[in-house]
């Protein structure tokens, strides 16, 4: 049973934490490994329904791999955005999950690099919250830049080089570091 450990942890947290303490899960809902391999979205939807009914306070759906062009290096996939259409790659999955979420907020992640897109996803009820990781590794002040009126997209290109150094506890953008050393 794929979700037994999740149920066990959730149950223990509910017993031990204050009732107001939110329990949120980042949940793989599909693997993009091809037909008959890994977790298919249909099964991910069923798992999500179950966890919504169980009482999670929010769910951030994710995937094990991406369906974009992927080049494997020793440990991590290098995923490059070829154009703006490659961004926001988890929106189609979120659109399939949102109708089953009831009152449980959906947290959207996956290639969000533009504040106007993020705002639109919230306005159109595709998501209740937006989550970002790699853009904030590249540019930790990004939300403040957007808030100040500079709404140009994040310069993060999703190369995942930050993950390869992150294994050593040195999470930072390798590409940005190289640019800064050059200039």
GIVEN-V591982 format. One record per residue. N is the residue number from 1. OMEGA is omega in radians with two decimals (none if undefined). NEAR is the number of other C-alpha atoms within 8 Angstrom. Layout:
{{N	OMEGA	NEAR} {N	OMEGA	NEAR}}
This chain:
{{1	-3.08	3} {2	-2.98	4} {3	-3.12	7} {4	-3.12	7} {5	3.11	7} {6	3.14	7} {7	-3.14	8} {8	3.14	8} {9	3.14	8} {10	-3.12	9} {11	3.13	8} {12	3.11	8} {13	3.14	9} {14	3.14	9} {15	-2.96	6} {16	-3.07	6} {17	3.01	7} {18	-3.09	6} {19	-3.13	6} {20	-3.11	4} {21	-3.10	6} {22	3.06	8} {23	-3.04	9} {24	3.13	9} {25	2.93	8} {26	-2.91	8} {27	3.01	9} {28	-3.13	10} {29	3.04	15} {30	-3.07	13} {31	-3.10	14} {32	-3.13	12} {33	-3.13	7} {34	-3.09	6} {35	3.07	5} {36	-3.12	5} {37	3.08	8} {38	-3.10	9} {39	3.09	10} {40	-3.11	13} {41	-3.14	9} {42	3.11	6} {43	3.10	10} {44	3.09	12} {45	3.14	10} {46	3.10	8} {47	3.13	10} {48	3.10	11} {49	-3.11	10} {50	-3.10	8} {51	3.03	9} {52	-3.14	11} {53	3.12	7} {54	3.06	6} {55	3.07	7} {56	-3.09	13} {57	3.04	9} {58	3.12	12} {59	3.06	13} {60	-3.14	12} {61	3.12	13} {62	3.13	12} {63	3.13	11} {64	3.09	8} {65	-3.14	7} {66	3.13	9} {67	3.08	6} {68	3.11	6} {69	-3.06	7} {70	3.00	10} {71	-3.09	7} {72	2.93	8} {73	-3.00	7} {74	-3.06	4} {75	-2.96	6} {76	3.04	9} {77	3.01	9} {78	-3.07	12} {79	-3.12	11} {80	3.02	9} {81	3.10	9} {82	-3.14	6} {83	-3.06	6} {84	3.11	6} {85	3.11	6} {86	3.13	10} {87	3.07	11} {88	-2.98	11} {89	3.14	8} {90	3.14	11} {91	3.14	10} {92	3.10	7} {93	3.12	7} {94	3.14	13} {95	3.10	9} {96	-3.10	7} {97	-3.01	10} {98	-3.12	10} {99	-3.12	7} {100	-2.99	6} {101	-3.12	12} {102	3.13	6} {103	-3.13	4} {104	-3.13	11} {105	3.06	11} {106	3.12	14} {107	-3.09	13} {108	3.04	14} {109	3.02	13} {110	3.02	11} {111	3.14	11} {112	-3.06	11} {113	-3.01	13} {114	-3.09	10} {115	3.14	11} {116	3.07	7} {117	-3.13	9} {118	3.13	11} {119	3.13	8} {120	3.13	8} {121	3.11	10} {122	-3.13	12} {123	-3.12	7} {124	3.12	7} {125	3.00	7} {126	3.14	11} {127	3.08	14} {128	3.11	10} {129	3.09	9} {130	3.11	10} {131	3.08	7} {132	3.12	10} {133	-3.05	6} {134	3.10	10} {135	-3.14	14} {136	3.00	10} {137	3.12	11} {138	-3.02	11} {139	-3.08	10} {140	-3.11	8} {141	-3.05	7} {142	3.13	10} {143	3.11	7} {144	3.09	7} {145	3.12	10} {146	-3.13	11} {147	-3.12	8} {148	3.09	6} {149	3.08	6} {150	-3.05	7} {151	3.06	10} {152	-3.08	7} {153	3.02	7} {154	3.11	9} {155	3.09	8} {156	-3.13	10} {157	3.01	6} {158	-3.06	11} {159	3.14	9} {160	3.11	11} {161	3.10	10} {162	-3.13	13} {163	-3.10	9} {164	3.08	10} {165	3.13	12} {166	3.11	10} {167	3.14	8} {168	-3.14	7} {169	-3.08	6} {170	-3.03	7} {171	3.05	11} {172	3.13	10} {173	-3.14	10} {174	-3.12	9} {175	3.13	7} {176	3.12	8} {177	3.12	9} {178	3.12	8} {179	-3.12	8} {180	3.11	7} {181	3.13	6} {182	-2.94	5} {183	none	4}}
